[in-house]
Amino acid sequence: MEQKVSQINLDYHAFMEMSNQALELRSQGIHRNCFKKFPEDAEGYAQCMLTSEKAATKRFVETKLRQKFVNNMLHNCLQLLSTSRDPNDSSFKSCYDRLKSHQEKIIEHINE
C-alpha cells in the first residue's frame, strides 16, 4: 500500500508541475502574439497585453482554485485508501478516477 500512496503522490506532483508549466507557456505565448500583432505600435501592444493579461489572470486564478480542489480531493482519496488498506477498494477507485478526470479537465482548461 505504501508503494501505491507513493505513486499517487508522484502522479499528483507531476500533474501540478505540468499544469504550472502550461500556465507559464500560455503566458509567454501572449507576449509573443501581441508583439507579432503590433511590432511597431506600443499603444496597440499595450492594449493587446492588457486585454490578454486580464483573460490570463482569470484563467490563472481559476486554475489555482481548481488545483486546490484537486489537492483536497487527493487527501480524501488517500484517506479512503488508508481506511480500507486495499487499492482495489471501490470507494478509493471511484475517488481516484474522479481525481484523474478533474486533473485532465484542468489541463484542457489551461490549453483552451
Backbone as XML, in Angstrom:
<?xml version="1.0"?>
<chain id="A" units="angstrom">
  <residue number="1" name="MET">
    <atom name="N" x="0.815" y="-1.184" z="0.000"/>
    <atom name="CA" x="0.000" y="0.000" z="0.000"/>
    <atom name="C" x="0.871" y="1.265" z="0.000"/>
  </residue>
  <residue number="2" name="GLU">
    <atom name="N" x="1.974" y="1.236" z="0.724"/>
    <atom name="CA" x="2.854" y="2.402" z="0.754"/>
    <atom name="C" x="3.360" y="2.742" z="-0.641"/>
  </residue>
  <residue number="3" name="GLN">
    <atom name="N" x="3.600" y="1.713" z="-1.437"/>
    <atom name="CA" x="4.054" y="1.937" z="-2.807"/>
    <atom name="C" x="2.950" y="2.635" z="-3.615"/>
  </residue>
  <residue number="4" name="LYS">
    <atom name="N" x="1.703" y="2.243" z="-3.405"/>
    <atom name="CA" x="0.569" y="2.856" z="-4.100"/>
    <atom name="C" x="0.450" y="4.323" z="-3.709"/>
  </residue>
  <residue number="5" name="VAL">
    <atom name="N" x="0.550" y="4.621" z="-2.421"/>
    <atom name="CA" x="0.477" y="6.006" z="-1.937"/>
    <atom name="C" x="1.617" y="6.825" z="-2.532"/>
  </residue>
  <residue number="6" name="SER">
    <atom name="N" x="2.796" y="6.252" z="-2.553"/>
    <atom name="CA" x="3.954" y="6.939" z="-3.123"/>
    <atom name="C" x="3.723" y="7.257" z="-4.598"/>
  </residue>
  <residue number="7" name="GLN">
    <atom name="N" x="3.175" y="6.300" z="-5.353"/>
    <atom name="CA" x="2.900" y="6.517" z="-6.779"/>
    <atom name="C" x="1.831" y="7.588" z="-6.976"/>
  </residue>
  <residue number="8" name="ILE">
    <atom name="N" x="0.803" y="7.571" z="-6.138"/>
    <atom name="CA" x="-0.255" y="8.586" z="-6.219"/>
    <atom name="C" x="0.333" y="9.972" z="-5.987"/>
  </residue>
  <residue number="9" name="ASN">
    <atom name="N" x="1.186" y="10.089" z="-4.991"/>
    <atom name="CA" x="1.813" y="11.381" z="-4.706"/>
    <atom name="C" x="2.720" y="11.829" z="-5.849"/>
  </residue>
  <residue number="10" name="LEU">
    <atom name="N" x="3.468" y="10.901" z="-6.438"/>
    <atom name="CA" x="4.314" y="11.238" z="-7.583"/>
    <atom name="C" x="3.466" y="11.713" z="-8.759"/>
  </residue>
  <residue number="11" name="ASP">
    <atom name="N" x="2.363" y="11.011" z="-9.024"/>
    <atom name="CA" x="1.463" y="11.403" z="-10.106"/>
    <atom name="C" x="0.901" y="12.796" z="-9.867"/>
  </residue>
  <residue number="12" name="TYR">
    <atom name="N" x="0.528" y="13.061" z="-8.620"/>
    <atom name="CA" x="-0.043" y="14.370" z="-8.277"/>
    <atom name="C" x="0.988" y="15.476" z="-8.502"/>
  </residue>
  <residue number="13" name="HIS">
    <atom name="N" x="2.205" y="15.259" z="-8.048"/>
    <atom name="CA" x="3.240" y="16.284" z="-8.223"/>
    <atom name="C" x="3.573" y="16.490" z="-9.701"/>
  </residue>
  <residue number="14" name="ALA">
    <atom name="N" x="3.528" y="15.427" z="-10.478"/>
    <atom name="CA" x="3.751" y="15.546" z="-11.926"/>
    <atom name="C" x="2.627" y="16.373" z="-12.558"/>
  </residue>
  <residue number="15" name="PHE">
    <atom name="N" x="1.388" y="16.136" z="-12.125"/>
    <atom name="CA" x="0.255" y="16.925" z="-12.621"/>
    <atom name="C" x="0.434" y="18.403" z="-12.276"/>
  </residue>
  <residue number="16" name="MET">
    <atom name="N" x="0.813" y="18.694" z="-11.036"/>
    <atom name="CA" x="0.992" y="20.090" z="-10.622"/>
    <atom name="C" x="2.082" y="20.759" z="-11.458"/>
  </residue>
  <residue number="17" name="GLU">
    <atom name="N" x="3.175" y="20.072" z="-11.659"/>
    <atom name="CA" x="4.270" y="20.614" z="-12.459"/>
    <atom name="C" x="3.814" y="20.860" z="-13.898"/>
  </residue>
  <residue number="18" name="MET">
    <atom name="N" x="3.101" y="19.902" z="-14.469"/>
    <atom name="CA" x="2.639" y="20.026" z="-15.845"/>
    <atom name="C" x="1.654" y="21.194" z="-15.982"/>
  </residue>
  <residue number="19" name="SER">
    <atom name="N" x="0.730" y="21.329" z="-15.054"/>
    <atom name="CA" x="-0.249" y="22.410" z="-15.158"/>
    <atom name="C" x="0.405" y="23.773" z="-14.939"/>
  </residue>
  <residue number="20" name="ASN">
    <atom name="N" x="1.361" y="23.861" z="-14.038"/>
    <atom name="CA" x="2.078" y="25.123" z="-13.828"/>
    <atom name="C" x="2.912" y="25.496" z="-15.053"/>
  </residue>
  <residue number="21" name="GLN">
    <atom name="N" x="3.548" y="24.516" z="-15.686"/>
    <atom name="CA" x="4.316" y="24.781" z="-16.906"/>
    <atom name="C" x="3.391" y="25.224" z="-18.038"/>
  </residue>
  <residue number="22" name="ALA">
    <atom name="N" x="2.227" y="24.618" z="-18.133"/>
    <atom name="CA" x="1.272" y="25.004" z="-19.175"/>
    <atom name="C" x="0.820" y="26.449" z="-18.985"/>
  </residue>
  <residue number="23" name="LEU">
    <atom name="N" x="0.608" y="26.851" z="-17.742"/>
    <atom name="CA" x="0.248" y="28.247" z="-17.469"/>
    <atom name="C" x="1.375" y="29.190" z="-17.894"/>
  </residue>
  <residue number="24" name="GLU">
    <atom name="N" x="2.593" y="28.825" z="-17.585"/>
    <atom name="CA" x="3.749" y="29.658" z="-17.936"/>
    <atom name="C" x="3.902" y="29.766" z="-19.452"/>
  </residue>
  <residue number="25" name="LEU">
    <atom name="N" x="3.768" y="28.651" z="-20.159"/>
    <atom name="CA" x="3.874" y="28.680" z="-21.621"/>
    <atom name="C" x="2.763" y="29.534" z="-22.232"/>
  </residue>
  <residue number="26" name="ARG">
    <atom name="N" x="1.586" y="29.447" z="-21.675"/>
    <atom name="CA" x="0.472" y="30.255" z="-22.164"/>
    <atom name="C" x="0.794" y="31.741" z="-21.988"/>
  </residue>
  <residue number="27" name="SER">
    <atom name="N" x="1.350" y="32.101" z="-20.856"/>
    <atom name="CA" x="1.716" y="33.490" z="-20.598"/>
    <atom name="C" x="2.784" y="33.974" z="-21.587"/>
  </residue>
  <residue number="28" name="GLN">
    <atom name="N" x="3.778" y="33.144" z="-21.844"/>
    <atom name="CA" x="4.814" y="33.503" z="-22.809"/>
    <atom name="C" x="4.224" y="33.677" z="-24.204"/>
  </residue>
  <residue number="29" name="GLY">
    <atom name="N" x="3.259" y="32.849" z="-24.546"/>
    <atom name="CA" x="2.608" y="32.938" z="-25.847"/>
    <atom name="C" x="1.851" y="34.244" z="-26.026"/>
  </residue>
  <residue number="30" name="ILE">
    <atom name="N" x="1.268" y="34.754" z="-24.953"/>
    <atom name="CA" x="0.545" y="36.027" z="-25.009"/>
    <atom name="C" x="1.490" y="37.142" z="-25.443"/>
  </residue>
  <residue number="31" name="HIS">
    <atom name="N" x="2.659" y="37.198" z="-24.832"/>
    <atom name="CA" x="3.625" y="38.246" z="-25.166"/>
    <atom name="C" x="4.048" y="38.150" z="-26.636"/>
  </residue>
  <residue number="32" name="ARG">
    <atom name="N" x="4.338" y="36.938" z="-27.090"/>
    <atom name="CA" x="4.751" y="36.745" z="-28.485"/>
    <atom name="C" x="3.649" y="37.147" z="-29.455"/>
  </residue>
  <residue number="33" name="ASN">
    <atom name="N" x="2.418" y="36.726" z="-29.160"/>
    <atom name="CA" x="1.296" y="37.038" z="-30.056"/>
    <atom name="C" x="1.042" y="38.536" z="-30.146"/>
  </residue>
  <residue number="34" name="CYS">
    <atom name="N" x="1.080" y="39.228" z="-29.026"/>
    <atom name="CA" x="0.843" y="40.673" z="-29.044"/>
    <atom name="C" x="1.965" y="41.395" z="-29.785"/>
  </residue>
  <residue number="35" name="PHE">
    <atom name="N" x="3.186" y="40.957" z="-29.604"/>
    <atom name="CA" x="4.290" y="41.608" z="-30.300"/>
    <atom name="C" x="4.199" y="41.367" z="-31.809"/>
  </residue>
  <residue number="36" name="LYS">
    <atom name="N" x="3.767" y="40.148" z="-32.202"/>
    <atom name="CA" x="3.585" y="39.865" z="-33.632"/>
    <atom name="C" x="2.508" y="40.768" z="-34.232"/>
  </residue>
  <residue number="37" name="LYS">
    <atom name="N" x="1.425" y="40.993" z="-33.483"/>
    <atom name="CA" x="0.326" y="41.814" z="-33.982"/>
    <atom name="C" x="0.703" y="43.293" z="-34.051"/>
  </residue>
  <residue number="38" name="PHE">
    <atom name="N" x="1.514" y="43.736" z="-33.112"/>
    <atom name="CA" x="1.848" y="45.166" z="-33.009"/>
    <atom name="C" x="3.354" y="45.366" z="-32.843"/>
  </residue>
  <residue number="39" name="PRO">
    <atom name="N" x="4.148" y="44.983" z="-33.848"/>
    <atom name="CA" x="5.607" y="45.062" z="-33.694"/>
    <atom name="C" x="6.144" y="46.494" z="-33.606"/>
  </residue>
  <residue number="40" name="GLU">
    <atom name="N" x="5.385" y="47.458" z="-34.132"/>
    <atom name="CA" x="5.876" y="48.838" z="-34.110"/>
    <atom name="C" x="4.869" y="49.796" z="-33.492"/>
  </residue>
  <residue number="41" name="ASP">
    <atom name="N" x="3.929" y="49.274" z="-32.765"/>
    <atom name="CA" x="2.855" y="50.091" z="-32.189"/>
    <atom name="C" x="2.783" y="49.810" z="-30.691"/>
  </residue>
  <residue number="42" name="ALA">
    <atom name="N" x="3.428" y="50.669" z="-29.917"/>
    <atom name="CA" x="3.487" y="50.463" z="-28.466"/>
    <atom name="C" x="2.095" y="50.500" z="-27.839"/>
  </residue>
  <residue number="43" name="GLU">
    <atom name="N" x="1.232" y="51.399" z="-28.315"/>
    <atom name="CA" x="-0.116" y="51.505" z="-27.761"/>
    <atom name="C" x="-0.931" y="50.242" z="-28.065"/>
  </residue>
  <residue number="44" name="GLY">
    <atom name="N" x="-0.853" y="49.765" z="-29.308"/>
    <atom name="CA" x="-1.563" y="48.542" z="-29.692"/>
    <atom name="C" x="-1.059" y="47.341" z="-28.902"/>
  </residue>
  <residue number="45" name="TYR">
    <atom name="N" x="0.268" y="47.278" z="-28.758"/>
    <atom name="CA" x="0.872" y="46.187" z="-27.989"/>
    <atom name="C" x="0.379" y="46.236" z="-26.536"/>
  </residue>
  <residue number="46" name="ALA">
    <atom name="N" x="0.404" y="47.429" z="-25.947"/>
    <atom name="CA" x="-0.012" y="47.580" z="-24.546"/>
    <atom name="C" x="-1.478" y="47.192" z="-24.373"/>
  </residue>
  <residue number="47" name="GLN">
    <atom name="N" x="-2.336" y="47.614" z="-25.314"/>
    <atom name="CA" x="-3.755" y="47.279" z="-25.226"/>
    <atom name="C" x="-3.966" y="45.772" z="-25.384"/>
  </residue>
  <residue number="48" name="CYS">
    <atom name="N" x="-3.245" y="45.179" z="-26.323"/>
    <atom name="CA" x="-3.312" y="43.725" z="-26.533"/>
    <atom name="C" x="-2.897" y="42.992" z="-25.261"/>
  </residue>
  <residue number="49" name="MET">
    <atom name="N" x="-1.795" y="43.436" z="-24.663"/>
    <atom name="CA" x="-1.300" y="42.794" z="-23.438"/>
    <atom name="C" x="-2.295" y="42.960" z="-22.299"/>
  </residue>
  <residue number="50" name="LEU">
    <atom name="N" x="-2.855" y="44.139" z="-22.173"/>
    <atom name="CA" x="-3.806" y="44.394" z="-21.096"/>
    <atom name="C" x="-5.018" y="43.473" z="-21.229"/>
  </residue>
  <residue number="51" name="THR">
    <atom name="N" x="-5.582" y="43.420" z="-22.424"/>
    <atom name="CA" x="-6.737" y="42.554" z="-22.660"/>
    <atom name="C" x="-6.368" y="41.090" z="-22.436"/>
  </residue>
  <residue number="52" name="SER">
    <atom name="N" x="-5.231" y="40.690" z="-22.979"/>
    <atom name="CA" x="-4.799" y="39.288" z="-22.860"/>
    <atom name="C" x="-4.455" y="38.930" z="-21.421"/>
  </residue>
  <residue number="53" name="GLU">
    <atom name="N" x="-3.803" y="39.852" z="-20.723"/>
    <atom name="CA" x="-3.414" y="39.583" z="-19.331"/>
    <atom name="C" x="-4.630" y="39.472" z="-18.419"/>
  </residue>
  <residue number="54" name="LYS">
    <atom name="N" x="-5.672" y="40.242" z="-18.700"/>
    <atom name="CA" x="-6.902" y="40.110" z="-17.901"/>
    <atom name="C" x="-7.463" y="38.694" z="-18.040"/>
  </residue>
  <residue number="55" name="ALA">
    <atom name="N" x="-7.523" y="38.216" z="-19.267"/>
    <atom name="CA" x="-8.025" y="36.860" z="-19.507"/>
    <atom name="C" x="-7.087" y="35.824" z="-18.896"/>
  </residue>
  <residue number="56" name="ALA">
    <atom name="N" x="-5.779" y="36.062" z="-19.029"/>
    <atom name="CA" x="-4.793" y="35.122" z="-18.485"/>
    <atom name="C" x="-4.857" y="35.094" z="-16.960"/>
  </residue>
  <residue number="57" name="THR">
    <atom name="N" x="-5.063" y="36.248" z="-16.343"/>
    <atom name="CA" x="-5.154" y="36.312" z="-14.884"/>
    <atom name="C" x="-6.377" y="35.547" z="-14.399"/>
  </residue>
  <residue number="58" name="LYS">
    <atom name="N" x="-7.487" y="35.715" z="-15.110"/>
    <atom name="CA" x="-8.704" y="34.976" z="-14.747"/>
    <atom name="C" x="-8.454" y="33.475" z="-14.860"/>
  </residue>
  <residue number="59" name="ARG">
    <atom name="N" x="-7.843" y="33.054" z="-15.953"/>
    <atom name="CA" x="-7.552" y="31.626" z="-16.164"/>
    <atom name="C" x="-6.579" y="31.126" z="-15.088"/>
  </residue>
  <residue number="60" name="PHE">
    <atom name="N" x="-5.583" y="31.942" z="-14.735"/>
    <atom name="CA" x="-4.604" y="31.565" z="-13.720"/>
    <atom name="C" x="-5.298" y="31.340" z="-12.375"/>
  </residue>
  <residue number="61" name="VAL">
    <atom name="N" x="-6.140" y="32.285" z="-11.978"/>
    <atom name="CA" x="-6.844" y="32.165" z="-10.694"/>
    <atom name="C" x="-7.770" y="30.955" z="-10.706"/>
  </residue>
  <residue number="62" name="GLU">
    <atom name="N" x="-8.505" y="30.767" z="-11.803"/>
    <atom name="CA" x="-9.378" y="29.587" z="-11.910"/>
    <atom name="C" x="-8.575" y="28.302" z="-11.790"/>
  </residue>
  <residue number="63" name="THR">
    <atom name="N" x="-7.422" y="28.262" z="-12.453"/>
    <atom name="CA" x="-6.586" y="27.058" z="-12.415"/>
    <atom name="C" x="-6.066" y="26.804" z="-11.010"/>
  </residue>
  <residue number="64" name="LYS">
    <atom name="N" x="-5.601" y="27.845" z="-10.337"/>
    <atom name="CA" x="-5.085" y="27.674" z="-8.970"/>
    <atom name="C" x="-6.196" y="27.174" z="-8.033"/>
  </residue>
  <residue number="65" name="LEU">
    <atom name="N" x="-7.399" y="27.687" z="-8.192"/>
    <atom name="CA" x="-8.511" y="27.218" z="-7.361"/>
    <atom name="C" x="-8.840" y="25.760" z="-7.664"/>
  </residue>
  <residue number="66" name="ARG">
    <atom name="N" x="-8.797" y="25.401" z="-8.939"/>
    <atom name="CA" x="-9.054" y="24.005" z="-9.317"/>
    <atom name="C" x="-7.946" y="23.086" z="-8.802"/>
  </residue>
  <residue number="67" name="GLN">
    <atom name="N" x="-6.712" y="23.576" z="-8.832"/>
    <atom name="CA" x="-5.614" y="22.774" z="-8.287"/>
    <atom name="C" x="-5.819" y="22.549" z="-6.787"/>
  </residue>
  <residue number="68" name="LYS">
    <atom name="N" x="-6.294" y="23.575" z="-6.100"/>
    <atom name="CA" x="-6.551" y="23.438" z="-4.662"/>
    <atom name="C" x="-7.655" y="22.407" z="-4.418"/>
  </residue>
  <residue number="69" name="PHE">
    <atom name="N" x="-8.693" y="22.445" z="-5.248"/>
    <atom name="CA" x="-9.770" y="21.465" z="-5.151"/>
    <atom name="C" x="-9.222" y="20.051" z="-5.334"/>
  </residue>
  <residue number="70" name="VAL">
    <atom name="N" x="-8.369" y="19.869" z="-6.362"/>
    <atom name="CA" x="-7.792" y="18.552" z="-6.636"/>
    <atom name="C" x="-6.904" y="18.108" z="-5.475"/>
  </residue>
  <residue number="71" name="ASN">
    <atom name="N" x="-6.186" y="19.053" z="-4.870"/>
    <atom name="CA" x="-5.352" y="18.726" z="-3.715"/>
    <atom name="C" x="-6.209" y="18.205" z="-2.563"/>
  </residue>
  <residue number="72" name="ASN">
    <atom name="N" x="-7.333" y="18.872" z="-2.309"/>
    <atom name="CA" x="-8.243" y="18.414" z="-1.254"/>
    <atom name="C" x="-8.821" y="17.043" z="-1.593"/>
  </residue>
  <residue number="73" name="MET">
    <atom name="N" x="-9.148" y="16.865" z="-2.865"/>
    <atom name="CA" x="-9.681" y="15.586" z="-3.307"/>
    <atom name="C" x="-8.636" y="14.482" z="-3.139"/>
  </residue>
  <residue number="74" name="LEU">
    <atom name="N" x="-7.386" y="14.792" z="-3.440"/>
    <atom name="CA" x="-6.299" y="13.830" z="-3.256"/>
    <atom name="C" x="-6.235" y="13.366" z="-1.805"/>
  </residue>
  <residue number="75" name="HIS">
    <atom name="N" x="-6.322" y="14.301" z="-0.875"/>
    <atom name="CA" x="-6.277" y="13.929" z="0.546"/>
    <atom name="C" x="-7.460" y="13.039" z="0.918"/>
  </residue>
  <residue number="76" name="ASN">
    <atom name="N" x="-8.633" y="13.335" z="0.351"/>
    <atom name="CA" x="-9.803" y="12.482" z="0.625"/>
    <atom name="C" x="-9.583" y="11.063" z="0.087"/>
  </residue>
  <residue number="77" name="CYS">
    <atom name="N" x="-9.042" y="10.961" z="-1.113"/>
    <atom name="CA" x="-8.791" y="9.638" z="-1.707"/>
    <atom name="C" x="-7.763" y="8.864" z="-0.874"/>
  </residue>
  <residue number="78" name="LEU">
    <atom name="N" x="-6.712" y="9.552" z="-0.465"/>
    <atom name="CA" x="-5.683" y="8.880" z="0.351"/>
    <atom name="C" x="-6.248" y="8.450" z="1.694"/>
  </residue>
  <residue number="79" name="GLN">
    <atom name="N" x="-7.166" y="9.237" z="2.230"/>
    <atom name="CA" x="-7.805" y="8.851" z="3.490"/>
    <atom name="C" x="-8.648" y="7.592" z="3.293"/>
  </residue>
  <residue number="80" name="LEU">
    <atom name="N" x="-9.365" y="7.526" z="2.175"/>
    <atom name="CA" x="-10.137" y="6.313" z="1.874"/>
    <atom name="C" x="-9.219" y="5.106" z="1.738"/>
  </residue>
  <residue number="81" name="LEU">
    <atom name="N" x="-8.081" y="5.315" z="1.070"/>
    <atom name="CA" x="-7.131" y="4.222" z="0.890"/>
    <atom name="C" x="-6.568" y="3.769" z="2.235"/>
  </residue>
  <residue number="82" name="SER">
    <atom name="N" x="-6.241" y="4.715" z="3.099"/>
    <atom name="CA" x="-5.664" y="4.334" z="4.392"/>
    <atom name="C" x="-6.690" y="3.618" z="5.270"/>
  </residue>
  <residue number="83" name="THR">
    <atom name="N" x="-7.954" y="3.951" z="5.091"/>
    <atom name="CA" x="-9.017" y="3.298" z="5.852"/>
    <atom name="C" x="-9.232" y="1.866" z="5.383"/>
  </residue>
  <residue number="84" name="SER">
    <atom name="N" x="-9.278" y="1.699" z="4.064"/>
    <atom name="CA" x="-9.572" y="0.368" z="3.523"/>
    <atom name="C" x="-8.330" y="-0.507" z="3.412"/>
  </residue>
  <residue number="85" name="ARG">
    <atom name="N" x="-7.174" y="0.123" z="3.195"/>
    <atom name="CA" x="-5.897" y="-0.584" z="3.015"/>
    <atom name="C" x="-5.888" y="-1.465" z="1.762"/>
  </residue>
  <residue number="86" name="ASP">
    <atom name="N" x="-6.854" y="-1.234" z="0.876"/>
    <atom name="CA" x="-6.950" y="-2.041" z="-0.343"/>
    <atom name="C" x="-7.035" y="-1.101" z="-1.541"/>
  </residue>
  <residue number="87" name="PRO">
    <atom name="N" x="-5.976" y="-1.047" z="-2.380"/>
    <atom name="CA" x="-6.001" y="-0.152" z="-3.538"/>
    <atom name="C" x="-7.077" y="-0.519" z="-4.564"/>
  </residue>
  <residue number="88" name="ASN">
    <atom name="N" x="-7.684" y="-1.697" z="-4.417"/>
    <atom name="CA" x="-8.764" y="-2.101" z="-5.318"/>
    <atom name="C" x="-10.143" y="-1.821" z="-4.731"/>
  </residue>
  <residue number="89" name="ASP">
    <atom name="N" x="-10.181" y="-1.209" z="-3.554"/>
    <atom name="CA" x="-11.443" y="-0.850" z="-2.910"/>
    <atom name="C" x="-12.241" y="0.068" z="-3.833"/>
  </residue>
  <residue number="90" name="SER">
    <atom name="N" x="-13.525" y="-0.217" z="-3.990"/>
    <atom name="CA" x="-14.351" y="0.535" z="-4.949"/>
    <atom name="C" x="-14.487" y="2.016" z="-4.573"/>
  </residue>
  <residue number="91" name="SER">
    <atom name="N" x="-14.557" y="2.321" z="-3.283"/>
    <atom name="CA" x="-14.655" y="3.722" z="-2.865"/>
    <atom name="C" x="-13.394" y="4.491" z="-3.251"/>
  </residue>
  <residue number="92" name="PHE">
    <atom name="N" x="-12.245" y="3.874" z="-2.987"/>
    <atom name="CA" x="-10.984" y="4.519" z="-3.354"/>
    <atom name="C" x="-10.876" y="4.661" z="-4.862"/>
  </residue>
  <residue number="93" name="LYS">
    <atom name="N" x="-11.161" y="3.582" z="-5.592"/>
    <atom name="CA" x="-11.030" y="3.614" z="-7.054"/>
    <atom name="C" x="-11.934" y="4.681" z="-7.659"/>
  </residue>
  <residue number="94" name="SER">
    <atom name="N" x="-13.144" y="4.785" z="-7.160"/>
    <atom name="CA" x="-14.079" y="5.792" z="-7.651"/>
    <atom name="C" x="-13.547" y="7.200" z="-7.381"/>
  </residue>
  <residue number="95" name="CYS">
    <atom name="N" x="-13.059" y="7.410" z="-6.181"/>
    <atom name="CA" x="-12.488" y="8.702" z="-5.805"/>
    <atom name="C" x="-11.285" y="9.030" z="-6.695"/>
  </residue>
  <residue number="96" name="TYR">
    <atom name="N" x="-10.413" y="8.064" z="-6.883"/>
    <atom name="CA" x="-9.201" y="8.288" z="-7.665"/>
    <atom name="C" x="-9.531" y="8.523" z="-9.147"/>
  </residue>
  <residue number="97" name="ASP">
    <atom name="N" x="-10.522" y="7.820" z="-9.676"/>
    <atom name="CA" x="-10.945" y="8.040" z="-11.063"/>
    <atom name="C" x="-11.477" y="9.464" z="-11.244"/>
  </residue>
  <residue number="98" name="ARG">
    <atom name="N" x="-12.268" y="9.940" z="-10.280"/>
    <atom name="CA" x="-12.775" y="11.316" z="-10.351"/>
    <atom name="C" x="-11.625" y="12.313" z="-10.263"/>
  </residue>
  <residue number="99" name="LEU">
    <atom name="N" x="-10.663" y="12.022" z="-9.402"/>
    <atom name="CA" x="-9.484" y="12.884" z="-9.264"/>
    <atom name="C" x="-8.750" y="13.010" z="-10.596"/>
  </residue>
  <residue number="100" name="LYS">
    <atom name="N" x="-8.493" y="11.883" z="-11.251"/>
    <atom name="CA" x="-7.790" y="11.899" z="-12.538"/>
    <atom name="C" x="-8.602" y="12.665" z="-13.586"/>
  </residue>
  <residue number="101" name="SER">
    <atom name="N" x="-9.912" y="12.507" z="-13.566"/>
    <atom name="CA" x="-10.778" y="13.212" z="-14.507"/>
    <atom name="C" x="-10.678" y="14.732" z="-14.302"/>
  </residue>
  <residue number="102" name="HIS">
    <atom name="N" x="-10.684" y="15.160" z="-13.044"/>
    <atom name="CA" x="-10.554" y="16.592" z="-12.750"/>
    <atom name="C" x="-9.194" y="17.118" z="-13.212"/>
  </residue>
  <residue number="103" name="GLN">
    <atom name="N" x="-8.152" y="16.340" z="-13.025"/>
    <atom name="CA" x="-6.825" y="16.761" z="-13.467"/>
    <atom name="C" x="-6.809" y="16.958" z="-14.983"/>
  </residue>
  <residue number="104" name="GLU">
    <atom name="N" x="-7.406" y="16.040" z="-15.719"/>
    <atom name="CA" x="-7.464" y="16.160" z="-17.183"/>
    <atom name="C" x="-8.242" y="17.410" z="-17.594"/>
  </residue>
  <residue number="105" name="LYS">
    <atom name="N" x="-9.342" y="17.686" z="-16.913"/>
    <atom name="CA" x="-10.145" y="18.863" z="-17.234"/>
    <atom name="C" x="-9.372" y="20.155" z="-16.970"/>
  </residue>
  <residue number="106" name="ILE">
    <atom name="N" x="-8.565" y="20.163" z="-15.917"/>
    <atom name="CA" x="-7.764" y="21.350" z="-15.612"/>
    <atom name="C" x="-6.767" y="21.618" z="-16.735"/>
  </residue>
  <residue number="107" name="ILE">
    <atom name="N" x="-6.089" y="20.577" z="-17.188"/>
    <atom name="CA" x="-5.121" y="20.738" z="-18.284"/>
    <atom name="C" x="-5.843" y="21.212" z="-19.542"/>
  </residue>
  <residue number="108" name="GLU">
    <atom name="N" x="-7.005" y="20.644" z="-19.844"/>
    <atom name="CA" x="-7.781" y="21.090" z="-21.012"/>
    <atom name="C" x="-8.165" y="22.557" z="-20.881"/>
  </residue>
  <residue number="109" name="HIS">
    <atom name="N" x="-8.574" y="22.976" z="-19.678"/>
    <atom name="CA" x="-8.971" y="24.360" z="-19.434"/>
    <atom name="C" x="-7.798" y="25.321" z="-19.694"/>
  </residue>
  <residue number="110" name="ILE">
    <atom name="N" x="-6.632" y="24.939" z="-19.248"/>
    <atom name="CA" x="-5.443" y="25.785" z="-19.465"/>
    <atom name="C" x="-5.167" y="25.931" z="-20.957"/>
  </residue>
  <residue number="111" name="ASN">
    <atom name="N" x="-5.313" y="24.850" z="-21.689"/>
    <atom name="CA" x="-4.935" y="24.835" z="-23.103"/>
    <atom name="C" x="-6.032" y="25.334" z="-24.044"/>
  </residue>
  <residue number="112" name="GLU">
    <atom name="N" x="-7.192" y="25.715" z="-23.515"/>
    <atom name="CA" x="-8.275" y="26.203" z="-24.387"/>
    <atom name="C" x="-7.866" y="27.464" z="-25.109"/>
  </residue>
</chain>
